[in-house]
Amino acid sequence: MKLFKSFLKLTEVNKTIYFEKSINVFGLPDNYDNAHAEMFFPEHFKATVQEICLLEYQNVVLSNSVIFQGLKYADESIFHTLNGNFLSFIQYAKAFIKSIVKKKIFVQEAYLATQEWGDNFYHFTLELLPNLINFHNSNPTVPIIVPLNYKSKKFIIDYFSIIGIQPIFSNTENILVIDKLYVSPLPRVGIFNKLNLFNLKDSIEVNTLKIKYTPPFRKVYISRSCANKRKIINEESVIHLLKSMNFEIILAEKIILSELISVLSETTILISNHGAGLSNIIHLQPKQTIIELKAHNDNYWMYFSLSKILEHRYFYLFNKSDSLNYRDANIEVNLVELESILSNIII
């Protein structure tokens, strides 16, 4: 597909830049150990952040969320990439053929809010939602199209309710012919634009929920016990330790989102194991403390980056895991090490 991309790439008609290209520069985690140097890469401490922008395409066909105009296509708003490749040739061919043979629905104007992992809390909250809010704030009357399967995700419905958007849930099997289609290119995973995130915080916490910020006082542990992977094997012991130190235990899935955001705005220390729950860092006031519990070989550092972007202290703790596949592995938290970190933090 890369061979064809240069002449098959669909060029936008208009481009609006919300936030310019920038560079993130971070120091080390607050408890960095040089013995873990091989777990980090230069990009974790200095990374180029692409511009946050809006693209407008005209007279296009939407098939399997791929944007077509004849043989030309656009996919940067839908698929993640690390190496310049987005859509595979098979995906392209299937979507193109489908766009020709299936019945079409005609739409005058819309914003497309979707991506390959968009029904995941992390990717929706930190990638889709900031750009969606940028667009909606400037174009409040233009319909927002999201995939039908997003409707089953309570957190997505809750976020739409909070920001006052009634999206159009569209089955991705439908072929849409759209006069004006607006999309936002996806960011690199774990590479955040600071201004974009603070704009998200202001839109939700200040403009919509009207949160009255007070000095944070809560100590919160977000449990992943409702998840189907990356759980804590000895969570009962972890919770016992944390309760002895006056931590509140929260199941994010069991609390109304607006109430969760309010609690987080009052939180001074947030602990959780690696996973979408740590996306809630976004709703803490700046300069708080994050502790991430990780598998011993987990070198995903998006929550370190997110913490530093939001001006927090960040601590990590590597732990034994039940699999070398750290994306799915359950962990057994080292209670001695966790207590040591907390003892140095809590005065």
N, C-alpha and C positions, 0 to 999 in steps of 0.2 A: 504493500500500500504506500510505503514511503516513496517509491519510485514515481508514483503517479500524483503524489500530493501537490507537487509544484504547479501542475497545470490543471488539476481537478479542484483545487481549493476555491471555494466560493468567497468572493470579497464582499464585505459589508458595504451598504450604501452610506451609512452614517456611523460615527463613533463618538460617544460621549465619555470623557474621562472624569471619574469622580475623585480618584486619588492617584497622584503621580507615582511612577516607579520609585522605589526607595531601597535602602539597605538596612537590614537588621543586624545589629552588633550586640552580642550578649557576653557577659562574663561567665564564670563557671557556676554550676550548682552550688548551693550554700554549704553542702557537705561533700564536695567533690573529693574523690580519692584518686590519686595518680595511678593506683593499681588498676583502675577502670578505664585508663586512657584509650585502650583499643576499642571500647564500646562507643566512642564518640568520633565524629567526623568533622572536618572544618566547617561544613555547612551548618552544623548545630550552633556555631558561635558567630558566624558571619554569613548572611544569606541575602541574595538579591530578591527583592519582592516585586513581582510584576505589577503593573498599573491595574487599578480597579476601574473597570470601564463597562460601558453598555454598547452592544452592537445592534444595529438595525439592518435587517434584511427585508427586501421587498419582492413580492410575487414568488413565494417559495412553497415547497411541499414538505410537510413534516411526516416522516415515516419511521417508525421505531425510534422516535426522538431524534433522528438524523435529519438535518436540513438539506433539501435538494433544490437545485434549479437546473433542470436538464440533467447532465451527467455530473455537474459540479456539486460539491457538498461542503458542509461546515459541521464540525463535531467538537470543537474546543470547549463548548459549554456543557458537554454531556459526559465525556470520557476523561479520566485522569491519565496523566502521562509522566514518565520520568526520563524518557529518551527521545522525545519528538514524535513518537507514534501514538496515535489515538485509536482510530477505527481500523479494525482488521478488514482485509479484502472480502472475507466471507460475510461479515456484518454489513459491509457496504452493498454487496451484491443482493443479499436478502432484502434489505431495506429498499433498494432501488427497484427491484422487480415488484415488490409489494406495492410501491407507490404508483406503479403503472396499472396493475391489474385490479386493484381493489377500488371500491366505491369511495368517492371523496366527499368530505364535508368542507364547506367554504366558510372562512372566517375573515373578517375585515382587519382586525388588529388585536394583538395579544402579546403578553410577555410569557416566555416559557421558563418555568422553574422546575427543572428536573436534572438529574445526573445519575450515573450508574449506581451509586450507593446512597442516593438521596433520602431513602427511608430510614437510614441509620441516624441516631441522635447526633453523633459528632458531625457527620457530613452535612446534615440539614442545618443544625444550629450554627456551625462555624463557617460553612462554605456557601450554602444556598441562601440562608436567611439574611445575612448582611446585605448581599447584593439585591435580593428581592425588596428589602426595605428601602434601599437607595432608589430603586426604580419607582416603587409605589409612592414614596414621598414626593417625587417629581411628577408622577403620572397617575394620580389617584383614581382616574376613571377608566384606565385601560385594564381589560380583563387579565387575570393571572391564570395560566393553565398549568395544572400539576397532574401527574399520573394518578389514575383511579386507585391504585393500590396504596397510595399515601393516605387515603381516607381511613384506613384501618389503624393508623398510628395515632394514638391519643395525643402524644406530645406535639405532633404537627397540627392537629386540629386546635389544640390549646394555644399554640403560638399564633395561628391565624386569628383566633378569637381575640387574643390580647391586642394584636396590632390592627384589628378591625378590617380584615380582608376576608371576603367570601370568594374563594377561588373556584374555578371551573375544573372539576375532576374529570379528566378525559381518559378514556381507555386507550392505551398505547397501540391497540390494534386498529384504531381509527386512522385514516389518512386525512390530514388537514391541509387544505390549500389556503394560505394566509397572505393577505395583501401586505401587511406590515407585521413583521415578527421581531421582537426584541429579546435578546439573550445576554447573559453575562458570562464571560470565559471563566473556567474553573481555576482556582489557585493551585499551586503545588501543595500536596498534603503536608501539613505541618509548617508551612511558610505563611505567616500571618501579616496582614497590613494593620498596623497599630491604629491608624485613624479610622479605618473601616470598622474595627472591633469596638472602638469607643463610640462611634456613631450608632452601632447596634445597641450598645448599653444605654445610651441616652434615649434612643427611640423607644425602647421597651421600659426602662426603669424610671426615667424622668418624665418623658412626654406622655406615656400611656398609663403606667401603674402609679405614677406620682409618689414614688418612694421617698420618704423623708429619712435621709441618711443620719444615723447616729453612730457613735463610736462602736465598732464591732466587738462583740463579747462572746459569741457562741463558739464552741469547739464541736465540729461536726465530722462524723464518719459516714460516708455514703457506701452502702453495701451493694454488692453485685449478686446477692443470693438469688435474685429472680432471673439472672442471665443463664444462658445455657453453656457458657464457657468462661474461662478466666476467672474462676471462683477462688475463694480462699478456703483451703482444706481445713485449717484450724480456726475458722472464723469465730467460733464460740469463745475460744480463749482470747482472741484479739478483742472481741467486744467486751469481755470481762475486764481486760486491762484498760481499755478506753473508758469504760463506765467508771472505773475507779479513779479516773482522771477527769471526770465530769464531761465526757463527750456525749453528744446526742447521736443516736443511731438513726439513720434515715434510709428508707427505701424510696428512691426517687419515683419509682413507678406507682407508689401508693399515695402520693401527695399531689394536690392540685398544683399545677405549674406556677400560677401566680403566687401561691403561698410558699412554694419552694424558693422562688426568686427572692421573696421578702426575707426568708430565713437566711439565704446565702448572703444577702446584703448586710446581715448582722454577724456574719461568720468571720472569725479571725484566724482559725486554723481549720483546714479542710484536708481530710485523709481519705484516700480510696486506692484500690488497686487499678492497674492500667486498664482503661476501658472508657466507654462513652460517658460514664458518670462524671469523669474529670472534666468533661466539656463545661460543666457547671461552674468552673473557675471563672468563666466570663461574667458571672453575676456577683462576684465578690467585689468589695471596694478595693481600690489599689492598696498595695503595700501590706498585704496579709501573708499568710504562710500556707504552703502546699506541701504535703508529703505524699509521694507516689510510691506504691508498693508494686514491685516489678519482678518478673521471672529473672533468674540469674543471668540469662543470655539475651534479654530483651533490649535491643538497641533502637527502639522507637522512642523518640524524644519530643514528640509534638506537644506534650503537656509541660515539658520544661520550657519550650519555646513560648507556649501560650502564657505560662506563668510570668516569664520575664517580660514579654510584651505588655502585660497588665501590671508590671512593676511589683510583683510578689517575690517573697523569699521562696526558694524551691529546694526541697530535700528529696532524695530518692533512697530506696532500700531494696537491694537485690535479695531474692529469696529462692530457696529450693523450689523446683517445679516438677510436675509429674510427666513432662514431655519436653523434648528438645524443640518442638514447634511452639515457640513462645506466643504466637498469635492466638493459640487455643489453650495453652497450658494453664492448669490450676496451680496455685502456689501455696506453700506452707510458710507463713510469716515468721521470721526470726523475732520472737517476742523480746528477747534481751536487747537486740539492736534497736527495735522500735521504741522500747522504753527509754533507751539511752538517748535517742534523738529527741524524744519528747521532753525528757528531763532537762536537756540543754536549751529547749525552746521555751518551755513554760516556766515562768518565774513565780 
